[in-house]
Amino acid sequence: MKKILGLFILISFSCSKEKVTNVTSPDNKISVRFNLDEKASPFYVVTFNQQTIIKKSFLGFDLEDANSLLDNFEIINSSTKEFNETWQMPWGEQLDVVNHNNELRVELQEKSNLKRRLNLVFKVYNDGVGFRYEFPEQDNLKEVLITEENTEFNLTENYKTFWAPGDWDIYEHLYNTTKLSEINALNYRNQPLAQTFIPNNAVNTPVTLVGKNGIHLSIHEAALLDYSGMTLAVDTTNLSFKSTLVGSRNTSYKVKRQLPFRTPWRTIQITDNAPDLIHSNLIVNLNESNKLGDVSSFKPTKYTGVWWEMHLGKSTWNLTKDKHGATTENVKRFIDFSAKNNIGGVLVEGWNKGWGPNEGGFDFVTPYKDYDIQELVKYANQKGVEIIMHHETYGNVTTYEKQQDTAFALMKSLGIHVLKTGYVGNLTPEGEYHHGQFMVNHYNKTIEKAAKYQIAINAHEPIKPTGLRRTYPNTISREGLRGQEFNVWDPKGGNPPEHLPIIAFTRMLAGPIDYTPGIFHIKFDNYKKGKQVNTTLAHQLALYVVIYSPVQMAADLVEHYEANPAPLEFIKDVGVDWETTKVLNGEVGDFVTIVRKERKTGDWFLGSITDENAREIEINFDFLDDEITYEAKIYKDGENAHWNKNPLDILIEKIDINNDAKIKFSLKEGGGFAISIKKKI
C-alpha cells in the first residue's frame, strides 16, 4: 500500500531562445551541467560543494545497421521542475521516504536529414544524481538495436575503489580494494566458480569510491527493465568508467527495443561521509511507485531451513537412502524449533523431483516420496509457521517458464507466499548470460507473474537489485553477492573478515541481501575439516541488524542453536521490519554500526561489525526517546575473542540506559556486538 503524505511540484519551462542546461539539488550542494561540444556531442558535468567530481563525460549510443547517436545534435527544448513527496514503504529499512529532487529535461535532435531525437533526463537529489535516456516516438526511428551504450563517468581523482569484476554471469566474487588506476578485473577470470564470463577490464555495480577529502561516490543503476545490465569498463590511465552493456552469444546487439522507451537510470550517490551512503534512498526513489497495491500477503519474517546442512555435507538435496535433507520428519524438527523461537518461516530445499542426475530435470510440483508437502503445510500452520518454497532451475529457464503457472498455482492452493528461486549454472537457452536483456526480462516477468498468485520472490543467482522493490514490493530480497556458503567450500579460505564491512557500503546500497547469517558453529571440523566462518559469534549476531533483508535466515543447524540458548535469544528477539534506520558510524571496508527501530514493537536493535582489525567504538544513545529508561541486552566479543583463534568467546550482559548514555565497546579482530534495546515496563 502506498500512501502519499506530501506532494509539491513546481514546473518551469525555459524560453526557446535561452535553453536551461543546468540543475542543482534542493540543498544546492550538487550541480549538473549539460551541454554540447564543438562536434555537437552531448556531455554532462557534476559538481559537489563547488568541486568538480565528474568532469566532461560524453553520452550516446552505437547502433546496429544505423549511424551512432553520438554527435551532430542540437538542443530543441529544455525544461526544469521540482518534485517533492513523502511515500511509505510497505516493508523496509524505514517507513517514510522523502523523494525530493530537481529535474532537468533536455530534448535533442540530429541536424542531419533523419533528424532522430533523443532526450536526456537528470534528477538531482541531496544524496546524488540519476539520469537516463528517452527515445521518444518519431517518424524516422521505430526500433533500435543497441550494440553499446557510451555513458562516461570521467573522474577527477584516483579514488580508493571498492570493486567486483564485471562478470556477465555471476556476482559471487569478493570485492577488491585498490586505487582506480590499479583495477584489473581480468585477474578474476580463473576463479573456481560454477560459471563466469569477464570479457574486459570492467567492474560490476554498485562500485564505491572514497576520495582524499572525504567525498564518497557509488555508481549503480535504477529501474532496470527490458534492458541489459550495465558494467563499467575501466580506463586506468584517464581515471574513468564507461558503460559496457551485457550482451548475448546469440545476437550481435545487446539491447533490442521498440520506440518509445526509456533506459534505466544511471546513478551516482554522492556524500561527504560513509554512513550517508547507506542512508541514501536515491535508488528506490528513482523507481515508479507501487503497481501491485496491497501486498499484505507477504509478512517480513525470520526463517530457518533445510539448507546449511547440505553445504556442510550432513545431508543431500537429492533423494538418498539415509541422507536426504528434505524429509517430513526433518522439516517438522525445523518447524518445531522455529515456533519456539519467534521465527516465522522454514525454507525447504531438495523437496522436489529433479535433483538427481537421472531424474529428467526439475519438476516444481512433484515432491520426493519422503516429503509430505500437504502434511507439512498443515503442521506448520498449526504452529504459526509458514513453509518457504524453493525452485532451483539449474539455469534451465525454458523449462521453468513452462512450469511456472502450475507451480505458482500449487503454492497458492497451499497458502505459501514466499519463494526462493535459484539459477545455478549455464543457462538454457544457450548463449544467454544471467545479466543480459533476456534474463532481465525473465526475472522481472517472474516477479509480475508471482504477484498474481500472491507470491513474494527471494532470488538467488539473480540480476542485481535496482530499486524495483518500490514498484513491485513482492521482490523482497536476493543474493547477488558472495554469500555465507562460500565459507564452506571456497578453496581459498572463505569470506575474509572485511567482506561484510565492504558489502554494507557497496552491494547493500542496491537493495536487500539474503546473506543467511547466524552461524554459531564457527569452525566446521566435524563436517569440513579446516573450513570456518571468518568472524566471531558476536559478529554473526550483529549481521541481523547490519545487513538488511525483510527475510532473515537463522542459517545454522538446529542442534547448534539448541546448544547455545543464550546468544540465540538475540535472534529470537531481533526484528526484520523497520520504522527507522540510523547509521551511527562507519568507514567503507573497515567497520559499520547501524541501529534500527522495529515497526511493530518500537524496540531498537543495534549491530556493529569490524574487519580483521580490533577497534574501540563509542556509541551515543541519543537516538532514544527522552525521559525513558530502556533495558539494553548486550552481546559482545569476549576479552579473548578473535575470528580465528577464539571465535566463540562472547559476553552477554544487561544494563539500564537512557538517551544520555555514551558507552565504549571493544570490537575484537573480525568481531562485533549486537544490542536489543527495549523500554522498561
C-alpha positions in Angstrom: 0.0 0.0 0.0 1.4 3.4 -1.0 0.4 6.5 0.9 1.4 9.9 -0.3 2.0 12.1 2.7 3.1 15.3 1.0 3.3 16.4 -2.6 4.7 19.6 -4.2 5.5 20.0 -7.8 6.9 23.2 -9.4 7.4 23.3 -13.1 9.2 26.0 -15.0 9.8 25.8 -18.8 12.7 27.6 -20.4 12.1 30.1 -23.1 13.1 29.0 -26.6 15.9 31.5 -27.0 17.8 30.5 -23.9 17.7 26.9 -23.1 18.2 25.8 -19.5 21.1 23.3 -19.3 21.9 23.0 -15.6 20.1 21.9 -12.4 21.1 21.8 -8.7 20.0 19.7 -5.8 17.4 21.1 -3.4 20.1 21.9 -0.9 22.3 23.5 -3.7 25.3 21.2 -2.9 25.2 19.1 -6.1 25.0 20.6 -9.5 24.7 19.0 -13.0 25.6 20.9 -16.2 24.6 19.6 -19.6 25.9 20.9 -23.0 27.0 20.0 -26.5 30.7 20.3 -27.5 32.1 21.6 -30.8 31.0 18.3 -32.5 27.6 18.8 -31.1 28.2 15.7 -28.8 26.2 15.7 -25.6 28.1 15.7 -22.3 27.5 16.4 -18.6 29.5 17.6 -15.6 28.7 17.1 -11.9 30.0 19.2 -9.0 29.6 18.7 -5.3 30.2 21.6 -2.9 31.6 23.6 -5.9 34.2 20.9 -6.6 34.0 19.0 -9.9 33.7 15.3 -9.3 32.5 14.1 -12.7 34.3 16.1 -15.4 33.2 16.4 -19.0 31.6 13.0 -19.7 30.0 12.1 -23.1 26.7 10.3 -23.7 25.3 8.3 -26.6 24.8 5.0 -28.3 26.2 2.7 -31.0 23.5 1.1 -33.1 23.4 -1.9 -35.5 22.7 -1.1 -39.1 22.4 2.6 -38.3 24.6 5.6 -37.6 25.6 6.0 -34.0 23.7 8.5 -31.8 26.8 10.4 -30.5 27.1 13.8 -32.1 25.6 16.3 -34.6 22.8 17.2 -32.2 21.1 20.4 -31.3 19.0 21.3 -28.2 15.5 21.9 -29.4 13.9 22.3 -25.9 14.7 22.0 -22.2 12.7 22.3 -19.0 13.1 22.0 -15.3 10.8 21.1 -12.4 10.9 20.4 -8.7 9.2 17.3 -7.2 8.7 16.7 -3.5 6.7 13.8 -2.0 6.8 11.5 1.0 5.9 7.9 0.4 5.7 4.9 2.6 7.4 1.6 2.3 5.1 -1.4 2.8 8.1 -3.1 4.4 11.7 -1.8 4.5 14.5 -0.1 6.4 12.2 2.8 7.2 8.6 3.8 7.0 8.5 7.2 5.5 10.8 8.1 2.5 11.3 11.7 1.3 11.5 11.9 -2.5 12.7 15.4 -3.3 14.5 16.3 -6.5 15.0 18.9 -9.1 14.8 17.7 -12.7 16.3 18.8 -16.0 14.9 17.5 -19.2 16.8 18.2 -22.4 15.4 17.3 -25.9 17.9 16.7 -28.6 17.5 16.3 -32.3 20.0 15.5 -35.0 20.9 18.1 -37.5 21.1 15.5 -40.3 18.2 14.6 -42.6 16.9 11.8 -40.4 16.5 14.3 -37.5 16.4 11.5 -35.0 15.5 12.6 -31.5 16.9 11.6 -28.1 16.1 13.1 -24.7 18.2 13.2 -21.5 16.6 13.5 -18.1 18.6 14.4 -15.0 17.2 14.2 -11.5 19.3 15.8 -8.8 18.8 14.9 -5.1 20.6 15.9 -2.0 22.2 12.5 -2.0 23.1 12.1 -5.6 22.2 12.2 -9.3 20.2 9.9 -11.6 20.0 10.4 -15.3 18.6 8.4 -18.2 17.9 8.4 -21.9 14.5 8.6 -23.5 13.8 7.5 -27.1 10.6 9.4 -28.0 8.1 8.2 -30.7 9.3 9.6 -34.0 8.9 9.0 -37.8 12.5 8.1 -38.7 13.2 5.7 -35.9 10.9 2.8 -34.9 13.3 0.2 -33.4 16.8 0.4 -32.1 19.4 -2.4 -31.9 21.9 -1.1 -29.3 25.4 -2.5 -29.7 26.8 -0.3 -27.0 25.8 2.5 -24.6 28.5 5.1 -24.3 27.8 6.7 -21.0 31.0 8.0 -19.4 31.9 8.8 -15.8 35.1 10.7 -16.0 36.5 11.2 -12.5 38.8 13.9 -11.2 40.8 11.8 -8.7 42.5 8.4 -8.4 39.9 7.2 -5.9 40.2 4.4 -3.5 37.8 2.0 -5.1 35.8 -1.0 -3.8 35.0 -3.1 -6.8 34.0 -6.5 -8.0 34.7 -7.7 -11.6 32.2 -7.0 -14.4 31.1 -10.6 -14.7 28.2 -11.1 -17.1 27.0 -14.3 -15.3 27.6 -14.0 -11.5 28.2 -11.5 -8.8 29.7 -14.1 -6.4 33.2 -12.5 -6.4 35.0 -10.9 -3.4 35.2 -7.1 -3.6 38.7 -5.8 -4.1 40.2 -2.6 -2.7 42.6 -0.7 -5.0 43.2 2.6 -6.5 41.1 3.3 -9.5 44.2 3.2 -11.6 45.0 -0.3 -10.3 41.8 -2.1 -11.2 42.4 -5.4 -13.0 39.2 -7.4 -13.3 40.8 -9.9 -15.7 42.6 -11.4 -12.7 39.3 -12.9 -11.7 38.8 -15.0 -14.9 40.1 -18.2 -13.4 38.0 -18.3 -10.2 36.7 -21.7 -9.2 33.0 -20.8 -9.7 30.0 -22.5 -11.3 30.1 -20.2 -14.3 31.8 -16.9 -15.0 32.4 -14.6 -18.0 34.5 -11.5 -17.7 35.1 -10.1 -21.2 37.1 -7.0 -20.4 38.6 -4.9 -17.6 35.3 -3.8 -16.2 33.5 -3.7 -12.8 30.0 -4.5 -11.8 27.9 -2.1 -9.9 27.5 -0.8 -7.3 31.1 0.3 -7.3 32.0 2.6 -4.4 34.8 5.2 -4.4 36.4 7.1 -1.5 38.3 10.4 -2.1 41.1 12.0 -0.2 38.9 14.9 1.1 36.1 12.6 2.3 33.9 12.5 -0.8 32.2 9.2 -1.2 30.7 8.1 -4.5 28.8 5.0 -5.6 27.8 4.4 -9.2 25.0 2.0 -10.0 21.7 1.9 -11.9 18.0 2.1 -11.1 14.8 0.7 -12.6 16.4 -1.9 -14.8 13.6 -3.1 -17.1 13.7 -4.6 -20.6 17.4 -3.7 -21.0 20.8 -5.3 -20.3 22.6 -4.9 -17.1 25.4 -2.3 -17.1 29.0 -3.0 -16.2 31.6 -0.2 -16.2 34.7 -0.5 -18.4 37.7 1.0 -16.6 40.2 3.4 -18.1 43.0 3.2 -15.6 45.1 5.9 -17.3 42.4 8.5 -17.6 40.6 7.5 -14.4 37.2 6.9 -15.9 34.4 4.4 -16.3 32.4 3.8 -19.4 29.2 1.8 -19.6 29.5 -1.7 -21.1 26.2 -3.5 -21.5 25.9 -7.2 -21.0 25.5 -9.0 -24.3 24.5 -12.4 -25.7 26.2 -15.0 -27.8 23.1 -15.2 -29.9 22.9 -11.7 -31.2 25.4 -9.0 -32.3 23.4 -6.4 -30.5 22.9 -6.1 -26.7 19.5 -4.4 -26.4 16.5 -4.5 -28.8 13.7 -2.1 -28.1 10.7 -0.6 -29.9 10.2 3.1 -29.6 9.1 4.9 -27.4 11.2 3.7 -24.4 13.3 4.8 -21.6 16.6 3.3 -20.4 17.4 2.5 -16.8 18.6 5.4 -14.6 22.4 5.8 -14.3 23.0 6.7 -10.7 25.7 8.4 -8.7 25.3 8.6 -4.9 27.3 11.5 -3.6 28.0 12.1 0.1 30.8 13.5 2.2 30.9 10.5 4.6 30.4 6.8 4.5 27.3 6.4 6.7 25.2 8.7 4.4 25.7 6.3 1.5 23.6 3.8 3.5 21.1 6.5 4.4 20.6 7.3 0.7 17.3 6.5 -0.9 18.3 7.5 -4.4 17.9 4.1 -5.9 14.4 3.4 -4.7 13.2 7.0 -5.3 14.1 6.7 -9.0 11.7 3.8 -9.4 8.0 4.2 -10.0 5.5 3.8 -7.2 3.8 0.6 -6.1 2.0 -1.0 -9.0 0.7 -4.0 -7.0 -1.4 -2.3 -4.4 -2.0 -4.4 -1.3 1.0 -6.8 -0.7 0.0 -7.7 2.9 0.1 -11.4 1.9 3.8 -11.1 2.4 4.9 -10.5 6.0 8.6 -9.8 6.8 10.0 -12.8 8.8 12.9 -14.7 10.1 13.3 -18.2 8.8 15.2 -21.4 9.4 15.6 -24.2 6.9 17.0 -27.3 5.2 19.9 -25.7 3.5 23.1 -25.3 5.6 23.2 -29.0 6.3 23.6 -29.7 2.6 26.5 -27.4 2.3 28.2 -29.0 5.3 27.6 -32.4 3.8 25.4 -33.6 6.6 22.5 -34.3 4.1 21.8 -34.1 0.4 19.4 -32.2 -1.9 18.7 -35.3 -4.0 16.8 -38.4 -2.7 19.2 -40.8 -0.9 18.6 -43.8 1.4 19.7 -42.2 4.6 21.0 -38.6 4.0 18.2 -36.8 2.2 17.6 -33.5 4.0 14.0 -32.6 2.9 12.2 -35.3 4.8 8.9 -34.9 6.6 10.5 -35.7 9.8 13.4 -33.4 9.5 11.3 -30.4 8.3 8.9 -30.9 11.3 12.0 -30.5 13.5 12.7 -27.1 12.0 9.1 -26.1 12.3 9.1 -27.0 16.0 12.3 -25.1 16.6 11.1 -22.0 14.7 7.7 -22.0 16.5 9.5 -21.9 19.9 11.9 -19.1 18.9 9.8 -16.4 17.2 10.8 -17.5 13.7 8.1 -17.4 11.2 9.3 -19.5 8.2 11.0 -22.7 7.2 12.8 -22.9 3.9 12.9 -26.4 2.4 15.4 -27.1 -0.4 15.6 -30.5 -2.1 11.9 -31.3 -1.7 11.0 -31.9 -5.3 12.0 -34.3 -8.0 14.9 -33.4 -10.3 17.9 -33.1 -8.1 19.4 -36.4 -9.1 21.4 -36.9 -12.2 18.9 -39.3 -13.9 15.6 -37.7 -12.9 14.9 -35.8 -16.2 15.1 -32.3 -14.9 13.2 -30.4 -12.2 9.5 -30.9 -11.5 8.2 -28.0 -9.5 5.1 -29.6 -8.2 6.0 -33.2 -7.5 7.7 -33.9 -4.1 10.1 -36.7 -3.3 8.3 -39.7 -1.7 9.7 -38.9 1.8 8.3 -35.4 1.8 4.6 -34.9 2.5 4.0 -31.3 1.5 0.3 -31.3 2.4 1.0 -32.6 5.9 3.9 -30.2 6.5 2.0 -27.1 5.4 -0.9 -28.1 7.8 1.6 -28.8 10.6 3.4 -25.5 10.1 0.2 -23.5 10.0 -0.9 -25.0 13.3 2.4 -23.8 14.8 2.2 -20.3 13.3 4.9 -21.0 10.8 4.9 -20.8 7.0 6.8 -23.1 4.6 9.0 -21.2 2.2 9.1 -22.8 -1.2 12.2 -23.4 -3.3 12.6 -23.6 -7.1 16.1 -24.4 -8.3 16.3 -24.3 -12.1 20.0 -25.1 -12.7 19.7 -22.3 -15.3 17.0 -24.1 -17.4 14.8 -21.0 -17.9 12.9 -22.6 -20.8 11.6 -25.5 -18.6 10.9 -23.2 -15.7 8.8 -20.8 -17.6 6.7 -23.6 -18.9 6.0 -24.8 -15.4 5.6 -21.5 -13.6 1.8 -21.2 -13.7 1.3 -24.7 -12.4 4.0 -24.4 -9.7 2.6 -21.0 -8.6 -0.9 -22.3 -8.5 0.3 -25.1 -6.2 1.8 -22.6 -3.8 -1.4 -20.5 -3.8 -3.5 -23.6 -3.1 -1.3 -24.4 -0.1 -1.2 -20.8 1.2 2.6 -20.5 0.6 3.5 -16.9 0.0 7.4 -16.8 -0.2 9.5 -18.4 -2.9 13.3 -18.7 -3.1 14.4 -19.1 -6.8 17.8 -20.3 -8.0 19.6 -20.2 -11.3 22.9 -22.0 -10.7 24.9 -22.9 -13.9 24.9 -22.1 -17.5 21.6 -21.0 -19.0 19.1 -22.7 -21.3 18.5 -21.3 -23.9 22.2 -21.5 -24.6 24.1 -18.3 -25.4 22.4 -16.1 -22.8 24.1 -14.6 -19.8 22.4 -14.1 -16.4 22.7 -10.3 -16.6 21.7 -9.7 -20.2 18.4 -8.4 -21.6 16.8 -11.9 -21.9 17.4 -12.7 -18.3 16.5 -9.2 -17.0 13.1 -9.8 -18.7 12.8 -13.3 -17.3 13.5 -12.2 -13.7 11.0 -9.3 -14.0 8.3 -11.3 -15.7 8.6 -13.9 -12.9 8.1 -11.2 -10.3 5.0 -9.9 -12.1 3.5 -13.4 -12.6 4.3 -14.3 -9.0 2.3 -11.2 -7.8 -0.8 -12.6 -9.5 -0.5 -15.6 -7.1 0.3 -13.5 -4.0 3.9 -14.8 -4.0 7.0 -12.9 -3.0 10.3 -13.7 -4.5 13.8 -14.1 -2.9 16.0 -14.6 -5.9 19.4 -16.3 -5.9 21.8 -16.1 -8.9 19.7 -13.0 -9.7 20.0 -9.8 -11.6 21.3 -7.1 -9.3 18.7 -5.1 -7.4 17.9 -1.7 -8.9 15.2 -0.4 -6.6 12.3 -2.2 -8.3 11.1 -3.4 -4.9 9.3 0.0 -4.7 7.3 -0.7 -7.9 6.9 -4.5 -7.3 7.0 -4.9 -3.5 6.9 -8.7 -3.9 10.5 -8.7 -4.9 11.7 -8.9 -1.4 15.3 -9.9 -1.3 18.0 -11.6 -3.3 21.5 -12.9 -3.2 23.7 -11.3 -5.9 26.9 -11.4 -3.9 29.3 -13.8 -2.4 27.2 -15.4 0.3 27.7 -17.3 3.5 28.1 -20.7 1.8 31.4 -19.7 0.3 32.8 -20.2 3.8 32.2 -23.9 3.4 33.5 -24.7 0.0 35.8 -21.9 -1.1 39.3 -23.5 -1.6 40.9 -20.1 -0.8 39.5 -19.8 2.8 36.1 -18.3 2.5 34.9 -14.7 3.1 37.5 -12.6 4.9 36.5 -10.5 8.0 36.5 -7.4 5.8 33.8 -8.8 3.4 30.7 -7.5 5.1 32.1 -4.2 6.2 32.7 -3.7 2.4 29.3 -5.2 1.4 27.4 -2.7 3.7 28.8 0.2 1.6 28.6 -1.5 -1.9 26.1 -4.3 -2.7 23.8 -3.3 0.1 23.3 0.2 -1.4 21.4 -1.5 -4.2 18.9 -3.3 -2.0 18.1 -6.1 0.4 20.5 -9.1 0.8 19.7 -12.7 1.7 23.1 -13.3 3.2 21.9 -16.1 5.6 23.7 -15.0 8.8 23.6 -16.6 12.3 26.2 -19.3 12.1 27.0 -20.4 15.7 29.2 -23.4 14.9 32.0 -21.2 13.5 34.5 -23.9 12.7 33.2 -26.8 10.6 35.8 -29.5 11.5 33.0 -32.1 12.2 31.9 -31.8 8.6 34.5 -29.9 6.6 38.0 -30.1 8.1 39.7 -26.7 8.1 36.7 -24.7 6.9 35.1 -21.9 9.0 33.2 -18.7 9.1 35.8 -15.9 9.4 34.0 -13.8 12.1 33.3 -14.0 15.8 29.9 -15.2 17.1 29.0 -11.7 18.2 29.7 -10.5 14.6 27.2 -13.1 13.3 24.5 -11.7 15.6 25.2 -8.1 14.6 24.6 -9.1 11.0 20.8 -9.3 11.7 20.9 -5.5 12.0 23.7 -4.5 9.7 22.8 -6.5 6.6 19.2 -5.6 5.7 16.6 -8.0 4.4 12.9 -8.5 5.2 13.6 -12.2 5.3 16.5 -13.1 7.5 17.6 -16.7 7.9 18.8 -18.3 11.1 21.0 -20.4 8.9 22.8 -22.8 11.3 21.7 -26.3 12.3 19.0 -26.7 14.9 21.3 -28.6 17.2 23.9 -25.8 17.1 21.3 -23.3 18.3 19.9 -25.6 20.9 23.4 -26.0 22.4 23.8 -22.2 22.6 20.5 -20.8 24.1 22.0 -17.6 25.4 23.1 -16.0 22.1 20.0 -17.5 20.4 18.0 -15.0 22.4 19.1 -12.2 20.2 17.9 -14.0 17.0 14.6 -14.7 18.8 14.2 -11.0 19.7 15.5 -9.1 16.7 13.1 -7.5 14.3 13.0 -7.7 10.5 10.8 -4.7 9.6 11.9 -1.2 10.5 10.4 2.2 11.1 13.7 4.0 11.3 17.3 3.2 10.4 20.3 5.2 11.6 24.0 4.6 10.6 25.9 5.7 13.7 29.4 5.4 12.3 31.5 3.5 9.7 34.2 3.6 7.1 34.0 1.6 3.9 35.7 -1.8 4.3 36.6 -1.2 8.0 33.6 -1.1 10.3 30.0 0.0 10.5 27.4 0.4 13.2 23.7 0.5 12.4 20.7 0.9 14.7 17.1 0.2 13.6 13.7 0.7 15.3 11.2 -2.1 14.8 7.8 -1.0 13.4 5.7 -3.4 15.3 7.1 -3.0 18.8 9.1 0.3 18.8 12.1 -1.7 20.1 15.6 -0.8 18.9 18.3 -3.2 17.7 21.9 -2.3 17.1 24.6 -4.1 15.2 28.3 -3.2 14.8 31.0 -5.2 12.9 34.6 -4.7 12.1 37.1 -6.2 9.7 40.3 -8.0 10.7 41.4 -5.1 12.9 40.3 -4.7 16.5 38.9 -1.3 17.4 37.1 0.7 20.1 33.8 2.4 19.2 31.8 4.8 21.4 28.0 4.7 20.9 25.9 7.7 21.7 22.4 6.6 22.6 20.8 10.0 21.9 18.5 8.4 19.3 16.4 7.0 22.1 13.3 8.8 23.4 13.6 11.5 26.1 12.9 10.6 29.7 12.6 6.9 29.1 14.6 4.1 30.7 15.5 1.2 28.5 16.9 -2.2 29.2 19.8 -3.0 26.9 20.9 -6.6 26.4 24.4 -6.6 25.0 26.1 -9.4 23.1 29.7 -8.5 22.6 33.1 -10.1 21.9 34.7 -11.6 25.0 38.1 -10.4 26.2 40.0 -13.1 24.2 37.7 -13.2 21.1 39.3 -13.5 17.7 37.7 -14.5 14.4 40.2 -17.4 14.0 41.8 -18.1 17.4 38.7 -17.9 19.6 35.6 -17.0 17.7 33.0 -18.3 20.2 34.2 -16.1 23.1 31.1 -13.9 23.8 29.9 -11.9 26.8 26.2 -11.1 27.4 25.1 -8.5 29.9 22.1 -6.4 30.7 22.2 -2.7 31.7 19.7 0.2 32.0 20.3 3.1 29.7 18.6 6.3 28.5 19.3 8.8 25.7 22.1 10.5 27.7 24.2 7.3 27.7 27.5 7.1 25.9 29.3 3.7 26.1 32.6 2.5 24.6 32.7 -1.0 23.1 35.7 -3.1 22.2 35.4 -5.0 18.9 38.0 -7.7 18.6 39.5 -8.9 15.3 36.7 -9.9 13.0 34.3 -9.2 15.8 31.3 -7.1 16.6 28.5 -6.6 19.0 24.7 -6.6 19.0 22.2 -4.9 21.4 18.5 -5.3 21.9 17.0 -2.2 23.5 13.5 -2.3 25.0 11.6 0.1 27.1 11.5 -0.9 30.8 8.0 -1.7 31.9 
